[in-house]
């Protein structure tokens, strides 16, 4: 019996909501990977990793808290880290803080292995909203939000497809 070799996927910012959701999605989808939750807030990373790890008992993937050093040795690195938006604060105010955060992360990582979550969540929200309107499953809707995650993002309507049709 052959086994599928596990890839290592690190989620930097995994102690936050988007990072934890990304880690859980990898496990829930049955991705055969060792998922590392990495965060500057060590307790948050540990708590998320423990919960997700406990939920992975019937899946091929595993989840645990990891270090920034381990993240640099991962096959894929997903960056979800960023400054937390304050109530009433426009997202554009986060640019300088997020730039410093991302720069400090990227300076120590192999760039060819890093992806960001960007507008992925917003694209999912758009697909769900279009599903409610059309009655078509979100898995059959391909529509994307582009730009910065915030007030200036936009829908790429020219590429949107519902059930394969424009």
N, C-alpha and C positions, 0 to 999 in steps of 0.2 A: 504494500500500500504506500503510495507516494503522498507526501505532504506538501502543501503550498508554502514556500518560504515566506515568512512575514517581513513586510517592509516596516520601516519605522517612520511614523508621521508625528511631528511635533506641532503642537498648537501653542504659539507664543501669545499670551493674553488669555490662556485657557481658564484662568480663574474667573473671568468675566462672563457675562451672559452669552455673548456671541461665540466666544471661544468654547465655552462648555457645550453649547448647542452644536457646534461643529464637531467636537470630539464625540458627543453622543450620536450624532448622525452617522459618523464613520462606523461606530460600533453597531448601531441599529441596522445599518444597510448590509451588515455582514462582511465588511471589508477586512480581509485577513491581515491586519496590521497591528503592530504594537503602537498604541497611541500614547504620546507623552503630553501631559498637561504642564505647561511651563508658565510661570507668572512671577512678577516682582513681589506680589503679595503671596508669600509662601503658603500661608494657611488657606487662602482661597483656592490655590492650585491643588493642595492636598485634599481639601473637602470635595471639590469637583471630581478629582481623579478617583477618590474612594467610592463616591456614589456611582459614577459611570462604570468603574471596574466591577462593582457589585452587580450592576445591571447587565453585565456582559457574559454571565455564566453560561449561556447557551449559544454564544456567538464565537466565530473563529478569531475575532480580534480581542486584544486585551488593552487595558488602560491603567496608567499609573502616573504619579507625579514624576516629572523629569527636571533636569537642570538645563541651564543655557548651554553648557558645554555639550551635553548629550544632544540638544537640539541641533547644534552645529554639525553633528555626525549623522543626522537623520536623512532619509531618502527624500522626504518632502517636508517642507516647513511652511505652515500656514500662520500668517501674522494677523491676529485680530486685536492686538493691543492698541490702546489709544487713550487719550484723555477723556475723562467722564464729563459729559455735558451737564451744566448746571441748569436748573429750571429757568426757562425764559431766555437762556443764552443761545444766540444763533450759532449754528455749527461752524460758520466762517471764523468765529473767534477761537476755534480749536486748532486752526492751521499751524500756528507757531509751536504750540505745545506738542501737537502730534508729529510735526516735523522732527523735533528734538527726540521724541520717543522712537520713531521709526529709524532715524539716523543712528541712534545708539544701538538699536537691535541689528540693523543691516551691516554695520561696521564689522561685526564679528561672525557673520554667516556667509556661507557659499551662495551667492546670488542666483545661480542657476537652479537652486532647489527651493526657492522661496516664492510663495504666492500670497496674495492678500485676499481678504474676504470682500473688500470694497462694497459694491452695491448688490451683492448676492442676496442678502436678506430682503432688500427692497424689490429686487426682481421677483423673489418668491411671493412677496405681498401682492405685486402687480398680477402675477399669474393666478393667485387665489381670487383676487377681485374680479378678474376677467372670467374665471370659472363660475363665480356666483352669477354674473350677468348673463353668460352664454349657456350655462348648463353643461359645458364641456369640461372634462377632467383636467385639472392643472397639469398633469403629466403630458397632455396633448396640446398644451399651450406653450409656445416659445416666444417670449417677449422679455425684453431686458431694459433695466434702468441703467443709464450710463452717467459718467461724470463723477463728481465727488459725492460721498454719502452725506447728503444734507439738503440744504435749501435750494441748491443750484443743479441738482441732478435732473435728468430728463428721460423720457421714454423714447426708445428707438423704434418708433412706429413703423418705419420703412422696412424693418426686418422682422416685425411681429408676424407670427403664424398661429392660427388656431385650427387644429386638426389638419395641419399641412397646408392650409389655405391662407393667403394674405388677408 
